[in-house]
Amino acid sequence: MCEDDKPCPKCACMMSRGFLSGFPGSSAVLTAWCDGEPKRKRGFALDSVRIDPKDCVYLQAFRCAGCGYIEIYARAADSINTST
Ligand SMILES: [Zn+2]
């Protein structure tokens, strides 16, 4: 199955591949799924957690151009293109 060319399960319009970011701007932090329970970092803000990057997978999202529905995947095989 080609995940780059898929119809929306809600309205059947075509969906486009993208990614999730917490803040739109000239640079952004990617969102990832991390295995296990969050472990708080001592001495940091209440929402700071310790993360081992090998336990995390970046999320990819597909957005429907018709209705705006978003479908999210966390596939370990997906890589991040770091070329500029
Ligand atoms: Zn749709």
PDB file of the backbone (N, CA, C, O) and the ligand in Angstrom, with CONECT records:
HET     ZN  A 101       1
ATOM      1  N   MET A   1       0.849  -1.198   0.000  1.00  0.00           N
ATOM      2  CA  MET A   1       0.000   0.000   0.000  1.00  0.00           C
ATOM      3  C   MET A   1       0.882   1.245   0.000  1.00  0.00           C
ATOM      4  O   MET A   1       1.826   1.347   0.784  1.00  0.00           O
ATOM      5  N   CYS A   2       0.574   2.172  -0.867  1.00  0.00           N
ATOM      6  CA  CYS A   2       1.344   3.423  -0.929  1.00  0.00           C
ATOM      7  C   CYS A   2       0.718   4.441   0.012  1.00  0.00           C
ATOM      8  O   CYS A   2      -0.377   4.942  -0.247  1.00  0.00           O
ATOM      9  N   GLU A   3       1.415   4.747   1.110  1.00  0.00           N
ATOM     10  CA  GLU A   3       0.871   5.667   2.109  1.00  0.00           C
ATOM     11  C   GLU A   3       0.967   7.125   1.673  1.00  0.00           C
ATOM     12  O   GLU A   3       0.410   7.997   2.340  1.00  0.00           O
ATOM     13  N   ASP A   4       1.677   7.419   0.544  1.00  0.00           N
ATOM     14  CA  ASP A   4       1.790   8.798   0.086  1.00  0.00           C
ATOM     15  C   ASP A   4       0.632   9.201  -0.816  1.00  0.00           C
ATOM     16  O   ASP A   4       0.537  10.365  -1.204  1.00  0.00           O
ATOM     17  N   ASP A   5      -0.237   8.281  -1.155  1.00  0.00           N
ATOM     18  CA  ASP A   5      -1.323   8.550  -2.081  1.00  0.00           C
ATOM     19  C   ASP A   5      -2.563   7.837  -1.563  1.00  0.00           C
ATOM     20  O   ASP A   5      -2.888   6.736  -2.008  1.00  0.00           O
ATOM     21  N   LYS A   6      -3.256   8.475  -0.615  1.00  0.00           N
ATOM     22  CA  LYS A   6      -4.373   7.789   0.024  1.00  0.00           C
ATOM     23  C   LYS A   6      -5.591   8.698   0.104  1.00  0.00           C
ATOM     24  O   LYS A   6      -5.460   9.907   0.294  1.00  0.00           O
ATOM     25  N   PRO A   7      -6.784   8.107  -0.043  1.00  0.00           N
ATOM     26  CA  PRO A   7      -8.013   8.896   0.082  1.00  0.00           C
ATOM     27  C   PRO A   7      -8.408   9.059   1.543  1.00  0.00           C
ATOM     28  O   PRO A   7      -8.086   8.218   2.382  1.00  0.00           O
ATOM     29  N   CYS A   8      -9.095  10.129   1.831  1.00  0.00           N
ATOM     30  CA  CYS A   8      -9.595  10.402   3.180  1.00  0.00           C
ATOM     31  C   CYS A   8     -10.674   9.379   3.546  1.00  0.00           C
ATOM     32  O   CYS A   8     -11.581   9.141   2.749  1.00  0.00           O
ATOM     33  N   PRO A   9     -10.596   8.765   4.738  1.00  0.00           N
ATOM     34  CA  PRO A   9     -11.627   7.811   5.145  1.00  0.00           C
ATOM     35  C   PRO A   9     -12.965   8.473   5.486  1.00  0.00           C
ATOM     36  O   PRO A   9     -13.973   7.783   5.641  1.00  0.00           O
ATOM     37  N   LYS A  10     -12.981   9.795   5.603  1.00  0.00           N
ATOM     38  CA  LYS A  10     -14.224  10.511   5.947  1.00  0.00           C
ATOM     39  C   LYS A  10     -14.964  11.016   4.721  1.00  0.00           C
ATOM     40  O   LYS A  10     -16.190  10.926   4.656  1.00  0.00           O
ATOM     41  N   CYS A  11     -14.205  11.565   3.710  1.00  0.00           N
ATOM     42  CA  CYS A  11     -14.885  12.190   2.571  1.00  0.00           C
ATOM     43  C   CYS A  11     -14.338  11.738   1.215  1.00  0.00           C
ATOM     44  O   CYS A  11     -14.875  12.125   0.177  1.00  0.00           O
ATOM     45  N   ALA A  12     -13.267  10.916   1.209  1.00  0.00           N
ATOM     46  CA  ALA A  12     -12.680  10.346  -0.009  1.00  0.00           C
ATOM     47  C   ALA A  12     -11.862  11.330  -0.834  1.00  0.00           C
ATOM     48  O   ALA A  12     -11.374  10.946  -1.897  1.00  0.00           O
ATOM     49  N   CYS A  13     -11.683  12.596  -0.400  1.00  0.00           N
ATOM     50  CA  CYS A  13     -10.751  13.494  -1.088  1.00  0.00           C
ATOM     51  C   CYS A  13      -9.332  12.986  -0.830  1.00  0.00           C
ATOM     52  O   CYS A  13      -9.114  12.225   0.113  1.00  0.00           O
ATOM     53  N   MET A  14      -8.371  13.392  -1.651  1.00  0.00           N
ATOM     54  CA  MET A  14      -7.000  12.926  -1.473  1.00  0.00           C
ATOM     55  C   MET A  14      -6.345  13.615  -0.273  1.00  0.00           C
ATOM     56  O   MET A  14      -6.603  14.784   0.013  1.00  0.00           O
ATOM     57  N   MET A  15      -5.491  12.855   0.419  1.00  0.00           N
ATOM     58  CA  MET A  15      -4.792  13.365   1.591  1.00  0.00           C
ATOM     59  C   MET A  15      -3.336  13.633   1.225  1.00  0.00           C
ATOM     60  O   MET A  15      -2.760  12.922   0.401  1.00  0.00           O
ATOM     61  N   SER A  16      -2.746  14.648   1.828  1.00  0.00           N
ATOM     62  CA  SER A  16      -1.342  14.942   1.578  1.00  0.00           C
ATOM     63  C   SER A  16      -0.522  14.681   2.831  1.00  0.00           C
ATOM     64  O   SER A  16      -0.978  14.905   3.952  1.00  0.00           O
ATOM     65  N   ARG A  17       0.716  14.194   2.614  1.00  0.00           N
ATOM     66  CA  ARG A  17       1.610  13.819   3.711  1.00  0.00           C
ATOM     67  C   ARG A  17       2.283  15.056   4.290  1.00  0.00           C
ATOM     68  O   ARG A  17       2.650  15.974   3.556  1.00  0.00           O
ATOM     69  N   GLY A  18       2.444  15.076   5.612  1.00  0.00           N
ATOM     70  CA  GLY A  18       3.128  16.166   6.287  1.00  0.00           C
ATOM     71  C   GLY A  18       3.622  15.708   7.640  1.00  0.00           C
ATOM     72  O   GLY A  18       3.799  14.511   7.867  1.00  0.00           O
ATOM     73  N   PHE A  19       3.846  16.643   8.537  1.00  0.00           N
ATOM     74  CA  PHE A  19       4.291  16.295   9.883  1.00  0.00           C
ATOM     75  C   PHE A  19       3.663  17.258  10.866  1.00  0.00           C
ATOM     76  O   PHE A  19       3.100  18.282  10.478  1.00  0.00           O
ATOM     77  N   LEU A  20       3.762  16.922  12.153  1.00  0.00           N
ATOM     78  CA  LEU A  20       3.179  17.746  13.197  1.00  0.00           C
ATOM     79  C   LEU A  20       4.270  18.576  13.860  1.00  0.00           C
ATOM     80  O   LEU A  20       5.388  18.100  14.059  1.00  0.00           O
ATOM     81  N   SER A  21       3.945  19.802  14.197  1.00  0.00           N
ATOM     82  CA  SER A  21       4.867  20.677  14.902  1.00  0.00           C
ATOM     83  C   SER A  21       4.077  21.440  15.949  1.00  0.00           C
ATOM     84  O   SER A  21       2.926  21.811  15.721  1.00  0.00           O
ATOM     85  N   GLY A  22       4.692  21.671  17.088  1.00  0.00           N
ATOM     86  CA  GLY A  22       4.018  22.397  18.144  1.00  0.00           C
ATOM     87  C   GLY A  22       3.931  23.886  17.889  1.00  0.00           C
ATOM     88  O   GLY A  22       3.134  24.580  18.520  1.00  0.00           O
ATOM     89  N   PHE A  23       4.764  24.397  16.949  1.00  0.00           N
ATOM     90  CA  PHE A  23       4.811  25.834  16.731  1.00  0.00           C
ATOM     91  C   PHE A  23       5.208  26.110  15.287  1.00  0.00           C
ATOM     92  O   PHE A  23       6.288  25.688  14.874  1.00  0.00           O
ATOM     93  N   PRO A  24       4.378  26.802  14.497  1.00  0.00           N
ATOM     94  CA  PRO A  24       4.754  27.122  13.123  1.00  0.00           C
ATOM     95  C   PRO A  24       5.716  28.303  13.081  1.00  0.00           C
ATOM     96  O   PRO A  24       5.466  29.331  13.710  1.00  0.00           O
ATOM     97  N   GLY A  25       6.800  28.163  12.353  1.00  0.00           N
ATOM     98  CA  GLY A  25       7.782  29.233  12.245  1.00  0.00           C
ATOM     99  C   GLY A  25       8.887  28.827  11.304  1.00  0.00           C
ATOM    100  O   GLY A  25       8.765  27.830  10.592  1.00  0.00           O
ATOM    101  N   SER A  26       9.993  29.605  11.291  1.00  0.00           N
ATOM    102  CA  SER A  26      11.088  29.300  10.381  1.00  0.00           C
ATOM    103  C   SER A  26      11.812  28.020  10.785  1.00  0.00           C
ATOM    104  O   SER A  26      12.439  27.380   9.941  1.00  0.00           O
ATOM    105  N   SER A  27      11.738  27.640  12.038  1.00  0.00           N
ATOM    106  CA  SER A  27      12.232  26.340  12.479  1.00  0.00           C
ATOM    107  C   SER A  27      11.226  25.805  13.482  1.00  0.00           C
ATOM    108  O   SER A  27      10.493  26.569  14.110  1.00  0.00           O
ATOM    109  N   ALA A  28      11.196  24.497  13.627  1.00  0.00           N
ATOM    110  CA  ALA A  28      10.192  23.898  14.489  1.00  0.00           C
ATOM    111  C   ALA A  28      10.736  22.632  15.115  1.00  0.00           C
ATOM    112  O   ALA A  28      11.716  22.066  14.633  1.00  0.00           O
ATOM    113  N   VAL A  29      10.112  22.192  16.174  1.00  0.00           N
ATOM    114  CA  VAL A  29      10.446  20.930  16.821  1.00  0.00           C
ATOM    115  C   VAL A  29       9.430  19.897  16.359  1.00  0.00           C
ATOM    116  O   VAL A  29       8.222  20.113  16.449  1.00  0.00           O
ATOM    117  N   LEU A  30       9.938  18.769  15.862  1.00  0.00           N
ATOM    118  CA  LEU A  30       9.041  17.718  15.397  1.00  0.00           C
ATOM    119  C   LEU A  30       8.409  17.005  16.578  1.00  0.00           C
ATOM    120  O   LEU A  30       8.990  16.941  17.662  1.00  0.00           O
ATOM    121  N   THR A  31       7.228  16.475  16.364  1.00  0.00           N
ATOM    122  CA  THR A  31       6.518  15.720  17.388  1.00  0.00           C
ATOM    123  C   THR A  31       6.825  14.232  17.207  1.00  0.00           C
ATOM    124  O   THR A  31       6.901  13.737  16.082  1.00  0.00           O
ATOM    125  N   ALA A  32       6.997  13.535  18.314  1.00  0.00           N
ATOM    126  CA  ALA A  32       7.332  12.111  18.256  1.00  0.00           C
ATOM    127  C   ALA A  32       6.472  11.323  19.227  1.00  0.00           C
ATOM    128  O   ALA A  32       5.975  11.860  20.217  1.00  0.00           O
ATOM    129  N   TRP A  33       6.301  10.028  18.927  1.00  0.00           N
ATOM    130  CA  TRP A  33       5.700   9.076  19.853  1.00  0.00           C
ATOM    131  C   TRP A  33       6.854   8.420  20.598  1.00  0.00           C
ATOM    132  O   TRP A  33       7.831   7.996  19.982  1.00  0.00           O
ATOM    133  N   CYS A  34       6.745   8.333  21.931  1.00  0.00           N
ATOM    134  CA  CYS A  34       7.814   7.758  22.751  1.00  0.00           C
ATOM    135  C   CYS A  34       7.245   6.582  23.542  1.00  0.00           C
ATOM    136  O   CYS A  34       6.162   6.670  24.121  1.00  0.00           O
ATOM    137  N   ASP A  35       7.992   5.487  23.555  1.00  0.00           N
ATOM    138  CA  ASP A  35       7.559   4.259  24.214  1.00  0.00           C
ATOM    139  C   ASP A  35       7.594   4.411  25.734  1.00  0.00           C
ATOM    140  O   ASP A  35       8.488   5.066  26.270  1.00  0.00           O
ATOM    141  N   GLY A  36       6.642   3.819  26.418  1.00  0.00           N
ATOM    142  CA  GLY A  36       6.657   3.755  27.879  1.00  0.00           C
ATOM    143  C   GLY A  36       6.017   4.951  28.558  1.00  0.00           C
ATOM    144  O   GLY A  36       5.416   5.814  27.917  1.00  0.00           O
ATOM    145  N   GLU A  37       6.164   4.977  29.874  1.00  0.00           N
ATOM    146  CA  GLU A  37       5.602   6.062  30.679  1.00  0.00           C
ATOM    147  C   GLU A  37       6.576   7.234  30.723  1.00  0.00           C
ATOM    148  O   GLU A  37       7.788   7.021  30.681  1.00  0.00           O
ATOM    149  N   PRO A  38       6.073   8.475  30.808  1.00  0.00           N
ATOM    150  CA  PRO A  38       6.978   9.629  30.910  1.00  0.00           C
ATOM    151  C   PRO A  38       7.680   9.646  32.267  1.00  0.00           C
ATOM    152  O   PRO A  38       7.065   9.362  33.295  1.00  0.00           O
ATOM    153  N   LYS A  39       8.981   9.983  32.263  1.00  0.00           N
ATOM    154  CA  LYS A  39       9.764  10.079  33.500  1.00  0.00           C
ATOM    155  C   LYS A  39      10.142  11.540  33.703  1.00  0.00           C
ATOM    156  O   LYS A  39      10.866  12.125  32.898  1.00  0.00           O
ATOM    157  N   ARG A  40       9.644  12.118  34.784  1.00  0.00           N
ATOM    158  CA  ARG A  40       9.879  13.544  35.040  1.00  0.00           C
ATOM    159  C   ARG A  40      11.349  13.815  35.315  1.00  0.00           C
ATOM    160  O   ARG A  40      12.039  12.999  35.926  1.00  0.00           O
ATOM    161  N   LYS A  41      11.831  14.989  34.850  1.00  0.00           N
ATOM    162  CA  LYS A  41      13.195  15.424  35.131  1.00  0.00           C
ATOM    163  C   LYS A  41      13.175  16.236  36.420  1.00  0.00           C
ATOM    164  O   LYS A  41      12.376  17.163  36.562  1.00  0.00           O
ATOM    165  N   ARG A  42      14.043  15.895  37.347  1.00  0.00           N
ATOM    166  CA  ARG A  42      14.107  16.636  38.612  1.00  0.00           C
ATOM    167  C   ARG A  42      14.733  18.000  38.372  1.00  0.00           C
ATOM    168  O   ARG A  42      15.693  18.137  37.613  1.00  0.00           O
ATOM    169  N   GLY A  43      14.173  19.001  39.030  1.00  0.00           N
ATOM    170  CA  GLY A  43      14.717  20.342  38.945  1.00  0.00           C
ATOM    171  C   GLY A  43      14.264  21.129  37.733  1.00  0.00           C
ATOM    172  O   GLY A  43      14.703  22.263  37.542  1.00  0.00           O
ATOM    173  N   PHE A  44      13.405  20.564  36.915  1.00  0.00           N
ATOM    174  CA  PHE A  44      12.904  21.260  35.736  1.00  0.00           C
ATOM    175  C   PHE A  44      11.410  21.538  35.913  1.00  0.00           C
ATOM    176  O   PHE A  44      10.807  21.123  36.902  1.00  0.00           O
ATOM    177  N   ALA A  45      10.837  22.225  34.970  1.00  0.00           N
ATOM    178  CA  ALA A  45       9.409  22.530  35.027  1.00  0.00           C
ATOM    179  C   ALA A  45       8.608  21.226  35.112  1.00  0.00           C
ATOM    180  O   ALA A  45       9.095  20.167  34.715  1.00  0.00           O
ATOM    181  N   LEU A  46       7.403  21.306  35.621  1.00  0.00           N
ATOM    182  CA  LEU A  46       6.579  20.126  35.846  1.00  0.00           C
ATOM    183  C   LEU A  46       6.337  19.300  34.586  1.00  0.00           C
ATOM    184  O   LEU A  46       6.157  18.085  34.665  1.00  0.00           O
ATOM    185  N   ASP A  47       6.331  19.958  33.415  1.00  0.00           N
ATOM    186  CA  ASP A  47       6.045  19.201  32.200  1.00  0.00           C
ATOM    187  C   ASP A  47       7.308  18.730  31.486  1.00  0.00           C
ATOM    188  O   ASP A  47       7.214  18.242  30.360  1.00  0.00           O
ATOM    189  N   SER A  48       8.486  18.856  32.095  1.00  0.00           N
ATOM    190  CA  SER A  48       9.718  18.362  31.484  1.00  0.00           C
ATOM    191  C   SER A  48       9.889  16.883  31.810  1.00  0.00           C
ATOM    192  O   SER A  48       9.754  16.469  32.961  1.00  0.00           O
ATOM    193  N   VAL A  49      10.187  16.095  30.782  1.00  0.00           N
ATOM    194  CA  VAL A  49      10.370  14.666  30.971  1.00  0.00           C
ATOM    195  C   VAL A  49      11.683  14.230  30.327  1.00  0.00           C
ATOM    196  O   VAL A  49      12.171  14.863  29.391  1.00  0.00           O
ATOM    197  N   ARG A  50      12.247  13.139  30.846  1.00  0.00           N
ATOM    198  CA  ARG A  50      13.477  12.556  30.309  1.00  0.00           C
ATOM    199  C   ARG A  50      13.098  11.651  29.142  1.00  0.00           C
ATOM    200  O   ARG A  50      12.206  10.813  29.271  1.00  0.00           O
ATOM    201  N   ILE A  51      13.775  11.816  27.998  1.00  0.00           N
ATOM    202  CA  ILE A  51      13.447  11.045  26.807  1.00  0.00           C
ATOM    203  C   ILE A  51      14.711  10.436  26.232  1.00  0.00           C
ATOM    204  O   ILE A  51      15.723  11.117  26.070  1.00  0.00           O
ATOM    205  N   ASP A  52      14.644   9.145  25.925  1.00  0.00           N
ATOM    206  CA  ASP A  52      15.735   8.473  25.224  1.00  0.00           C
ATOM    207  C   ASP A  52      15.346   8.443  23.749  1.00  0.00           C
ATOM    208  O   ASP A  52      14.354   7.805  23.400  1.00  0.00           O
ATOM    209  N   PRO A  53      16.099   9.117  22.868  1.00  0.00           N
ATOM    210  CA  PRO A  53      15.712   9.209  21.452  1.00  0.00           C
ATOM    211  C   PRO A  53      15.523   7.861  20.783  1.00  0.00           C
ATOM    212  O   PRO A  53      14.745   7.752  19.836  1.00  0.00           O
ATOM    213  N   LYS A  54      16.223   6.819  21.257  1.00  0.00           N
ATOM    214  CA  LYS A  54      16.064   5.501  20.609  1.00  0.00           C
ATOM    215  C   LYS A  54      14.694   4.891  20.886  1.00  0.00           C
ATOM    216  O   LYS A  54      14.294   3.944  20.208  1.00  0.00           O
ATOM    217  N   ASP A  55      13.969   5.419  21.871  1.00  0.00           N
ATOM    218  CA  ASP A  55      12.628   4.930  22.189  1.00  0.00           C
ATOM    219  C   ASP A  55      11.535   5.742  21.509  1.00  0.00           C
ATOM    220  O   ASP A  55      10.351   5.529  21.771  1.00  0.00           O
ATOM    221  N   CYS A  56      11.922   6.675  20.633  1.00  0.00           N
ATOM    222  CA  CYS A  56      10.948   7.585  20.026  1.00  0.00           C
ATOM    223  C   CYS A  56      10.903   7.428  18.507  1.00  0.00           C
ATOM    224  O   CYS A  56      11.900   7.081  17.872  1.00  0.00           O
ATOM    225  N   VAL A  57       9.743   7.687  17.949  1.00  0.00           N
ATOM    226  CA  VAL A  57       9.521   7.641  16.506  1.00  0.00           C
ATOM    227  C   VAL A  57       8.822   8.939  16.111  1.00  0.00           C
ATOM    228  O   VAL A  57       7.798   9.303  16.689  1.00  0.00           O
ATOM    229  N   TYR A  58       9.385   9.635  15.120  1.00  0.00           N
ATOM    230  CA  TYR A  58       8.743  10.862  14.663  1.00  0.00           C
ATOM    231  C   TYR A  58       7.390  10.551  14.035  1.00  0.00           C
ATOM    232  O   TYR A  58       7.223   9.534  13.362  1.00  0.00           O
ATOM    233  N   LEU A  59       6.435  11.435  14.262  1.00  0.00           N
ATOM    234  CA  LEU A  59       5.090  11.243  13.722  1.00  0.00           C
ATOM    235  C   LEU A  59       4.988  11.829  12.330  1.00  0.00           C
ATOM    236  O   LEU A  59       5.556  12.883  12.044  1.00  0.00           O
ATOM    237  N   GLN A  60       4.269  11.147  11.476  1.00  0.00           N
ATOM    238  CA  GLN A  60       3.919  11.720  10.184  1.00  0.00           C
ATOM    239  C   GLN A  60       2.394  11.785  10.133  1.00  0.00           C
ATOM    240  O   GLN A  60       1.697  10.941  10.696  1.00  0.00           O
ATOM    241  N   ALA A  61       1.910  12.783   9.459  1.00  0.00           N
ATOM    242  CA  ALA A  61       0.466  13.011   9.422  1.00  0.00           C
ATOM    243  C   ALA A  61       0.009  13.195   7.982  1.00  0.00           C
ATOM    244  O   ALA A  61       0.743  13.701   7.133  1.00  0.00           O
ATOM    245  N   PHE A  62      -1.205  12.775   7.738  1.00  0.00           N
ATOM    246  CA  PHE A  62      -1.835  12.986   6.439  1.00  0.00           C
ATOM    247  C   PHE A  62      -3.044  13.887   6.667  1.00  0.00           C
ATOM    248  O   PHE A  62      -3.866  13.637   7.549  1.00  0.00           O
ATOM    249  N   ARG A  63      -3.136  14.943   5.854  1.00  0.00           N
ATOM    250  CA  ARG A  63      -4.228  15.908   5.992  1.00  0.00           C
ATOM    251  C   ARG A  63      -5.102  15.879   4.747  1.00  0.00           C
ATOM    252  O   ARG A  63      -4.610  15.909   3.619  1.00  0.00           O
ATOM    253  N   CYS A  64      -6.417  15.820   4.980  1.00  0.00           N
ATOM    254  CA  CYS A  64      -7.371  15.846   3.879  1.00  0.00           C
ATOM    255  C   CYS A  64      -7.576  17.288   3.410  1.00  0.00           C
ATOM    256  O   CYS A  64      -7.857  18.185   4.205  1.00  0.00           O
ATOM    257  N   ALA A  65      -7.427  17.485   2.094  1.00  0.00           N
ATOM    258  CA  ALA A  65      -7.633  18.818   1.524  1.00  0.00           C
ATOM    259  C   ALA A  65      -9.104  19.195   1.521  1.00  0.00           C
ATOM    260  O   ALA A  65      -9.438  20.377   1.440  1.00  0.00           O
ATOM    261  N   GLY A  66      -9.991  18.207   1.608  1.00  0.00           N
ATOM    262  CA  GLY A  66     -11.427  18.484   1.551  1.00  0.00           C
ATOM    263  C   GLY A  66     -12.025  18.854   2.893  1.00  0.00           C
ATOM    264  O   GLY A  66     -12.635  19.915   3.030  1.00  0.00           O
ATOM    265  N   CYS A  67     -11.856  17.982   3.897  1.00  0.00           N
ATOM    266  CA  CYS A  67     -12.541  18.204   5.183  1.00  0.00           C
ATOM    267  C   CYS A  67     -11.583  18.533   6.332  1.00  0.00           C
ATOM    268  O   CYS A  67     -12.031  18.886   7.423  1.00  0.00           O
ATOM    269  N   GLY A  68     -10.255  18.419   6.098  1.00  0.00           N
ATOM    270  CA  GLY A  68      -9.300  18.769   7.145  1.00  0.00           C
ATOM    271  C   GLY A  68      -8.984  17.636   8.111  1.00  0.00           C
ATOM    272  O   GLY A  68      -8.213  17.827   9.051  1.00  0.00           O
ATOM    273  N   TYR A  69      -9.559  16.479   7.898  1.00  0.00           N
ATOM    274  CA  TYR A  69      -9.281  15.331   8.765  1.00  0.00           C
ATOM    275  C   TYR A  69      -7.787  15.018   8.763  1.00  0.00           C
ATOM    276  O   TYR A  69      -7.140  15.079   7.718  1.00  0.00           O
ATOM    277  N   ILE A  70      -7.233  14.680   9.942  1.00  0.00           N
ATOM    278  CA  ILE A  70      -5.810  14.352  10.072  1.00  0.00           C
ATOM    279  C   ILE A  70      -5.682  12.920  10.572  1.00  0.00           C
ATOM    280  O   ILE A  70      -6.342  12.519  11.530  1.00  0.00           O
ATOM    281  N   GLU A  71      -4.820  12.156   9.904  1.00  0.00           N
ATOM    282  CA  GLU A  71      -4.521  10.787  10.309  1.00  0.00           C
ATOM    283  C   GLU A  71      -3.033  10.744  10.650  1.00  0.00           C
ATOM    284  O   GLU A  71      -2.208  11.239   9.882  1.00  0.00           O
ATOM    285  N   ILE A  72      -2.686  10.159  11.793  1.00  0.00           N
ATOM    286  CA  ILE A  72      -1.301  10.213  12.300  1.00  0.00           C
ATOM    287  C   ILE A  72      -0.715   8.807  12.364  1.00  0.00           C
ATOM    288  O   ILE A  72      -1.381   7.861  12.786  1.00  0.00           O
ATOM    289  N   TYR A  73       0.548   8.684  11.938  1.00  0.00           N
ATOM    290  CA  TYR A  73       1.280   7.409  11.977  1.00  0.00           C
ATOM    291  C   TYR A  73       2.620   7.607  12.670  1.00  0.00           C
ATOM    292  O   TYR A  73       3.232   8.672  12.581  1.00  0.00           O
ATOM    293  N   ALA A  74       3.065   6.562  13.363  1.00  0.00           N
ATOM    294  CA  ALA A  74       4.405   6.532  13.970  1.00  0.00           C
ATOM    295  C   ALA A  74       5.063   5.244  13.485  1.00  0.00           C
ATOM    296  O   ALA A  74       4.941   4.193  14.114  1.00  0.00           O
ATOM    297  N   ARG A  75       5.756   5.343  12.366  1.00  0.00           N
ATOM    298  CA  ARG A  75       6.392   4.161  11.777  1.00  0.00           C
ATOM    299  C   ARG A  75       7.899   4.305  11.908  1.00  0.00           C
ATOM    300  O   ARG A  75       8.481   5.298  11.470  1.00  0.00           O
ATOM    301  N   ALA A  76       8.527   3.302  12.518  1.00  0.00           N
ATOM    302  CA  ALA A  76       9.970   3.363  12.770  1.00  0.00           C
ATOM    303  C   ALA A  76      10.758   3.453  11.478  1.00  0.00           C
ATOM    304  O   ALA A  76      11.864   3.993  11.479  1.00  0.00           O
ATOM    305  N   ALA A  77      10.232   2.945  10.379  1.00  0.00           N
ATOM    306  CA  ALA A  77      10.971   2.949   9.113  1.00  0.00           C
ATOM    307  C   ALA A  77      11.063   4.336   8.508  1.00  0.00           C
ATOM    308  O   ALA A  77      11.907   4.568   7.641  1.00  0.00           O
ATOM    309  N   ASP A  78      10.225   5.261   8.936  1.00  0.00           N
ATOM    310  CA  ASP A  78      10.249   6.609   8.374  1.00  0.00           C
ATOM    311  C   ASP A  78      11.484   7.362   8.863  1.00  0.00           C
ATOM    312  O   ASP A  78      11.846   7.284  10.037  1.00  0.00           O
ATOM    313  N   SER A  79      12.107   8.070   7.976  1.00  0.00           N
ATOM    314  CA  SER A  79      13.291   8.836   8.364  1.00  0.00           C
ATOM    315  C   SER A  79      13.043  10.311   8.113  1.00  0.00           C
ATOM    316  O   SER A  79      12.120  10.693   7.394  1.00  0.00           O
ATOM    317  N   ILE A  80      13.882  11.124   8.718  1.00  0.00           N
ATOM    318  CA  ILE A  80      13.777  12.563   8.574  1.00  0.00           C
ATOM    319  C   ILE A  80      14.842  13.008   7.561  1.00  0.00           C
ATOM    320  O   ILE A  80      16.020  12.684   7.717  1.00  0.00           O
ATOM    321  N   ASN A  81      14.435  13.738   6.537  1.00  0.00           N
ATOM    322  CA  ASN A  81      15.377  14.273   5.549  1.00  0.00           C
ATOM    323  C   ASN A  81      16.047  15.509   6.155  1.00  0.00           C
ATOM    324  O   ASN A  81      15.386  16.512   6.422  1.00  0.00           O
ATOM    325  N   THR A  82      17.368  15.429   6.371  1.00  0.00           N
ATOM    326  CA  THR A  82      18.080  16.535   7.016  1.00  0.00           C
ATOM    327  C   THR A  82      18.800  17.404   6.015  1.00  0.00           C
ATOM    328  O   THR A  82      19.517  18.322   6.415  1.00  0.00           O
ATOM    329  N   SER A  83      18.636  17.150   4.700  1.00  0.00           N
ATOM    330  CA  SER A  83      19.300  17.992   3.707  1.00  0.00           C
ATOM    331  C   SER A  83      18.607  19.344   3.652  1.00  0.00           C
ATOM    332  O   SER A  83      17.426  19.458   3.980  1.00  0.00           O
ATOM    333  N   THR A  84      19.354  20.380   3.230  1.00  0.00           N
ATOM    334  CA  THR A  84      18.779  21.724   3.189  1.00  0.00           C
ATOM    335  C   THR A  84      18.511  22.156   1.771  1.00  0.00           C
ATOM    336  O   THR A  84      18.025  23.264   1.545  1.00  0.00           O
TER     337      THR A  84
HETATM  338 ZN    ZN A 101     -11.769  14.356   4.152  1.00  0.00          ZN2+
END
